[in-house]
């Protein structure tokens, strides 16, 4: 596991929470059966094909959408 960001990283800028969410999503993609994956996670991953950068971008977008949804739900309470 990489613990420090690379200065020449071509990927999107992420904060620590997004890096953790991405790591968890990748772990779930590798270890869970498809039927147990959240639909947004499977949808994000299935459209990436063999493109690792696209996979990271799509997973990051899905994680950001989940975070925004959770924030709006918690602020409504």
C-alpha positions, 0 to 999 in steps of 0.5 A: 500500500502506498502511504505517501503521494507521488509528486508526479502522480497523473491521477486526480487530486484527492484528499485523505478521505477520498484516498481511503474511500478509493482504497476501500472501494478497490478492496471491495471490488476485489473481495466481494461477490458482484451481488454484494457490491453497492450498485454505484460501485459496480456501475463505476467499475464496469465502465472502465474496461482496462483503463486504470485511470478511468477506473480511479476517476469513476470510483472517485466520482462515485465516492464523492457522490456518496459523500455528498448524499451522506452529507445532505442526509445528515444535515437534514436530520 
